[in-house]
């Protein structure tokens, strides 16, 4: 299946590094296919005015080389997003008015982390007529989804994604799961499931399909 030209993308994450982990390889691929022609709008709930925000901005720039990139980072406390439902919904609505994306990437509703899950629940209430793909984030919780949609990655892209993660998020290196083996292992598994070297997998809740010439 081909989607046609993708020229504007919205990517949303609860924390700095969520976007890179969940959809970094897809960003690298989409932007390489249309260098200088893609706009990327990133929205992150937590990390404003911190070292984490600096990491995020550098990493997203590396994942989106040549793209027009806009990054919004809020100051919602890590792990406390459910208590900030109102401000998050207001910020999301404001973000929605800044872009008209061809596709939206966000966490999936089945994610066990409360911050990821809240964002996943709110995104469809704001982006109501858009294709929304829920990405997965490898972590301690055993909440690996059953994806229905895959975006194939070459081995080179999968390795570049892992390199960017390790280079631009030094604050996360001490986490026992934050390593090249984890990132490449998951993308290789998803590649096996769609008969490609590597892939990123997504959960799709709803999509409008139009068959025919018009």
N, C-alpha and C positions, 0 to 999 in steps of 0.2 A: 504494500500500500504506500502511495506517495501522497503527501499533503499539499503539494504545490509550493509556491514561494512563501517563505516565512521572513517577514521584514520587521516585525515588531514583537517583542517577547516580554512577558512579565514573569519574574521569578520571585517567589516569596519564601522566606524562612523564618523560623522562630529565633534561631541563634546564628551568630557569625560562624560559618563553616557548613551549615545545613545545606545551603544551595550548592556549594562546591561538591559536597559529598553526594548529594542526591541527583544532580543534573549537570555536573561539571563536564563530563564527556560529551553530552548532548550539546551543550553550549559551544564547546570547541568545534564540534562537527558542523553545526548550523552556521556558525559565523565564518568558518573556513569555506563554506559553499557559496557565500555571498559577501566577500570581503568589502568592508566599507559601506555596506548597504543595510545593515541590521541595527535596530535600536533595542537596547536592553534596559528594562526598568526593574531594579531590584529593591525589595522591601524586606527589612529585617526587624524583628520585634525588640531585640535587646542588644546592648553593647555601645550605645551612643557615648561619644567622647571618652572612649577607653582604648587601650591597646588592641582589644579585640576588633574594634571598628577599623583601626588602621590595617590590621591583618586582612579583614574582609575586603576592604577597598583595593588593596594590592592584589589579592587573590582573584577577585572578580575581573580586574583589569587584565590579568594574565590569562584568564579563561575566555575573555572577550576581546582579543586583539583586533584593533581596527574598528570595533563597533562603537556606536554612540552609546555611552553607558551613563545611567543616572542611578545613584544609590541613596536610599533612604534608610536610616538606622534609628530606631526608637530607643527609649531608655526603660522599657519594661523590665523589671527584675527577673533574672533567670530563675525559672521554676515557679513563677508566680503569675503567669499569664491569665489563668482563670479569674483572678481577683481584679483584673484590669480589662474586663470584657468591654465596658463602655468606651474607654479611651482607644482601645485597639480597633473597635468597629468604626469609630469616628476617623481614625488615622487611615484605615483601609479605604473608607469612602473617599477621603481626600486623595489618596494615591490613585484610586480608580479614575479620577477625573484628569489625571496627568498622562494617561496612555490609552491606546486602543489596540491591544495586543491581538495577534493572530493566534497565539497559544499562551496559556497560563500554566506555570509549573508551581506546585505547592506541596506541602506534606499531605499524606493520605489520612483519611479519617480513622483508620485502624491503628495508627501509631500509638504506642503505649505511653509516650511522654506527653504529659498534660499540655505543655506549651505547643508542641507540634499539633496535637489533636485539636486544640482550640482554634488555631489558625486554619487548619483544614476545614473545620466546620463553618468558619466565618467567610472564607474566600468565595464559596458559591453564592452567598447572600449579597455579594457586591459585584462579582463578575458573573452575572446571571445568564448571559447569552454567549458565553465563550467556551472554547474547548479547554477544560481543566484536566491536567494530568497530575496525579498524585505520586510523588517520588518516594523512595524508601531511603532510610538512613540506618546504616549498620551501627549497632550499639549493644549494650549489655542486655536489654530487654529482648525476650524471644517473641518479637512481634512481626517477624518477616512476613510480608503479605503474599497473597496469591495473585501475581500480576496478570493482566490480560493484554498488555501492550508492551512491545519492546522496541528500543531504538538501538540498532546495531552500532558497535564501535570497532574500529580497527585496533589491533594490538598497540600500535603507535599512539593512538589517542588515549587508550586506557592507561598506558604507562605515563603519558604526559599529564593526565589528570592526577595520578598518584604523586607524581613529582611536584606538581603545583601545591597539592595539599600539604605535603611534608615541608616544602620550602616556605610557604606563606603563613602557616599556622603553627609557629614554634611553641605557642602556649599550650598546644594540645599533645605535643610529642610524648609526654609522660603517661598519657592514657594507654592502657595495655592493649586496646583495640585499634589505636590510631597508627597504623603502619601500612607499608606497601602491600604486604601479604593479604591483609584484610580487604583493602580496596580492590586489588586485582582478583582476589578469590571470589568476591561477590560478582564482579562484572564478568568473570569467566563462567561462573555458574549460570548467569542470565544469558550469556552467549550460547552455552550448551542448549538452553531451553528454546532458542530460536535459530539454532544451527549457524552461528556466527562466532568469530573468535572471542568477542566480548560484547556486552550490551548493558544498557541501563533499562530497568523495568519500571512500569508505571501502572497505577490503578486508575481505571476509567469508570466513573460513575454514570455519566450520561453523555450521549453524543447524538447529534442530528446527522443522519446520512441522507444524501440526496443522490439517487440513481438517475441515469439518463444524461442527455446532453445539456439540459438546462436546469 
